[in-house]
Amino acid sequence: MTTNCPDLTAKLDTPESNRLMRFTCGVQTAQHQANRALDLAQEGQWLLALEFLNVCSRTVDSLKRVAREVTPTANEEKQS
């Protein structure tokens, strides 16, 4: 495999990369939980669907915490 970025492995070990990975995995988890809740609701299992939505809500709350870890100066640097 070739890459245009010679220090790719160094970039993968940065806190920003770790944060992005946690955020990406969390979003995928929340999507899976919401889809499972929908499946259960379609099967008429409303109480289980509600539980999956509660878990999904907690996952989204943790995603908000991950997003808040980004300092305002880091956001400003990326925009300029």
Wavefront OBJ file of the C-alpha trace (Angstrom):
o trace
v 0.000 0.000 0.000
v 1.353 3.416 -0.897
v 0.399 6.720 0.604
v 1.097 10.363 -0.056
v 1.534 10.974 3.658
v 4.922 9.663 4.861
v 4.181 10.121 8.569
v 0.703 8.597 8.484
v 1.411 6.269 11.423
v 2.547 9.239 13.510
v -0.688 11.074 12.700
v -2.764 8.049 13.731
v -1.337 8.275 17.253
v -2.352 11.877 17.852
v -5.039 12.790 20.393
v -7.086 14.306 17.547
v -7.003 11.018 15.653
v -8.011 9.078 18.768
v -10.873 11.496 19.401
v -12.065 11.190 15.803
v -11.937 7.382 16.014
v -13.962 7.377 19.255
v -16.479 9.772 17.706
v -16.803 7.700 14.518
v -17.302 4.458 16.442
v -19.821 6.157 18.725
v -21.853 7.460 15.791
v -21.928 3.989 14.240
v -23.014 2.512 17.579
v -25.827 5.060 17.951
v -26.999 4.314 14.406
v -27.044 0.591 15.152
v -28.974 1.131 18.395
v -31.549 3.355 16.681
v -31.977 0.846 13.849
v -32.452 -1.949 16.380
v -35.082 0.137 18.182
v -36.899 0.609 14.872
v -36.780 -3.135 14.150
v -38.202 -3.922 17.581
v -40.970 -1.329 17.198
v -41.943 -2.805 13.834
v -42.186 -6.203 15.542
v -44.470 -4.686 18.178
v -41.906 -4.974 20.976
v -42.304 -1.408 22.171
v -40.741 -1.803 25.615
v -37.546 -3.243 24.166
v -37.539 -0.519 21.509
v -37.780 2.072 24.277
v -34.809 0.515 26.070
v -32.717 0.647 22.896
v -33.667 4.307 22.451
v -32.594 5.020 26.041
v -29.232 3.381 25.382
v -28.937 5.307 22.116
v -29.610 8.541 23.988
v -26.788 7.796 26.439
v -24.481 7.041 23.507
v -25.325 10.396 21.920
v -24.664 12.124 25.253
v -21.202 10.556 25.370
v -20.606 11.704 21.772
v -21.392 15.240 22.878
v -18.724 14.931 25.578
v -16.184 13.736 23.011
v -17.031 16.680 20.750
v -16.690 19.119 23.658
v -13.118 17.911 24.267
v -12.040 19.879 21.199
v -10.713 23.205 22.401
v -12.099 26.383 20.806
v -8.609 27.275 19.523
v -8.405 23.970 17.651
v -11.694 24.752 15.917
v -10.494 28.230 14.951
v -7.243 26.845 13.520
v -9.116 24.379 11.310
v -11.426 27.083 9.938
v -8.597 29.402 8.881
l 1 2 3 4 5 6 7 8 9 10 11 12 13 14 15 16 17 18 19 20 21 22 23 24 25 26 27 28 29 30 31 32 33 34 35 36 37 38 39 40 41 42 43 44 45 46 47 48 49 50 51 52 53 54 55 56 57 58 59 60 61 62 63 64 65 66 67 68 69 70 71 72 73 74 75 76 77 78 79 80
